[in-house]
Amino acid sequence: MPHSTAPPDACQWLTQSLLRPLPAPLALNWLFDKGSLTRRLTWLSNDGFSVTPLFEGWQPLREDECVVLGLAPASIGWVREVYLRGHGQPWVFARSVAARSALQGDGLHMDELGSRSLGELLFCDHAFTRQAIEVCHYPRQWLPTADQADGLWGRRSRFDRGPLSVLVAEIFLPSFWHALHDHPENC
């Protein structure tokens, strides 16, 4: 079952220019990095990176997702929720969504990714353009039960390729910040 049971106003997504107060520089670096998170996590984990699918399927999208994708409220979309892991530990909870109408006939088979990284696919296909990164303190109710906590930083951005838009949200779990602070290069 996907994790989307929070009031629609539970999260105010903000770009870096509107974010006040700013998080610590190390958090800011990870939240607004425009490169591939998969590549950075692979580096941080010394190639101990993996993806664990939690949920994949068609369902009504959240109100905030419909707004960003330009869809009518409660539009049906493909939802993919995964853990991005370092050395087997869940470091990031990721939720990716796309409208059913945009996916049909587009050639992006989100339902066939399995344990492969969607982010790597988006960054390898140069036809995708990334829109602005927005961040918020992600609502605990939108997280898997085992990871529900207040104040976790999440970021999202929309990737566009023609009529197809994929909205990707990535929430940094406490185990990620512990691993980052324990890393000798701490970057």
N, C-alpha and C positions, 0 to 999 in steps of 0.2 A: 504494500500500500504506500503510495507517495506521501510525502511530508509537506502538506500545504494547508494546514488548518489554523490559520491566524487571521485576525481581522485585516481587511485590505489596507488600512492605514498603519499597520504594524511596523513598517519600515519606510523611512524616507531616504531614497537613493539620491546621493549627491556626487557631483564631479569634484575633483580636487580643488578647483577654484572656489567652490562654495562650502567646502568642509571646514568647520571650525568647532572646537579646537582641532588642530592637526594631530594625528597620532605620532608616536615616536618615529624618528627617521628610518629605523630598520623596518618597521611596519609599513611606513609610507612607501619605501622602496619596493616591497613585495606587493602591496595593494595596487599601485599604479604602474607597475612594470608592463610595458606593451609587448614584450616578447612572449614566447611560449612558456606557460607555467609548467607544462609537462617536461620541457627541457631543463628548466631550473630545478624541478623536483628530482629529476633523474640525476642531475649533477650533485645536488645536496645529499642524495641518498647513495652516492657512489655506485650508480646503476642498480640500486635496490628498489627501483620504482615499479609499481604495478597498479592496475585498475580493477576494482571489484564492483560489478554491477549490483545495485540494490533493487531498482525498479525500472522497467521499461514498458511503455504502453501508451495507448490513446486515452486521453481524459480531458475534461474541461480545464483550461488554463486559468491560473490566478488572475485577478483583476490587474495587478501591476504588470504582469507579463503581457496581457492582451493590449494594454496601453502602449507599451514599448514596441510591440509587433504590429500595431495599427489594426487590431482585430476588435470585433464586437465582443462585449463582455461574455464570459463563459464559452468562448470558441473552443472547439476541440483541437487538440494538438498532441504531438508526440512528446512524451516526457521521458527523460533518461536521468536517473539519479545513481551516482556512483561514489565510491570512496577512491580517492587518489592516495596511494599508500607509499610509505617509505619504510623499507625493511619490515613489511608486514603490518606496520602501524597505520591506522587511518589518520592522515595528515590534513586532508582537505575533503569536504563533502561538496560534490558538484551536482548541479541540477541544470540540465540543458533542455530547452523546449523549442519547438518549431510548429507552425500552423500546418494542419493537415493539407489544406489547399495548396500551400507552397511546396510541400514535400512530394506530393503526388506527381510523378513524371519528371522530377528534377534530377534523379540519379544519385542523390545522397541517401544512402540506405542506413539511417540511424539505427534501425532495428537489427542490423547485422554486425554492429560493432563488437558486441560481446565484451571481452576484457581489453580491447584496444582503446586507445585514447582518442576521443573526439577532438580535443585540442590539437593534437598532432596532425590530424587530418585537415582541420581548418587552416593551420599554418602552412601545410604543404601545398594546399591548393591556392595559388596566388590570385585566383579570381575572387576570393573572399576579401572583403575590406572590413576592417574592425572599426566600429564606432567608439565613442568616448567610454572610458571606464567610469563606472559609478560605484560608490561604496555605501555601506550602512552597517549598523549593528544588526545582524540578522536575527529575526524573531526565533526564539527557542522552539516554538511550536512547528516551525518549518524544518526543523532538524530531525534526524533519526533519534529515537528515544534515548539511546545510549549516549548521545552527544548533546542533549539539550542543556544549554547553559545560556545565561544572559551575557550580552556584551561581546559576542564573537564577531570579528570583522568578516564581512562578506563583500565581494565585489562582483560586478556583472558587466558584460558588454555584449553588444549585438554584432554578429558577423553577417554581412550581406553579400550575396552573389545573385545578381539579377533580381528576380522576384522572391527568391528564397532568403529568409532571415532566420538565423539561429541565435537564440538568447542563451548565453552561458553564464551561470552564477557559480562562484567558487567561494566556499566558506572555510576559513583557516581555523582548524581545530587546535585545542591546547597542545596536543602532542606535536603538532608542527612547530609551534613556537619554542617548545622545549628542545626539539631536535636542532632548530636553527641556532639557538643560543649555545648549544653544546658543540656546534660545528667549529672546527679550528679557525676557519677563515671568516666565519660569522657574517656572511653577506647574502 
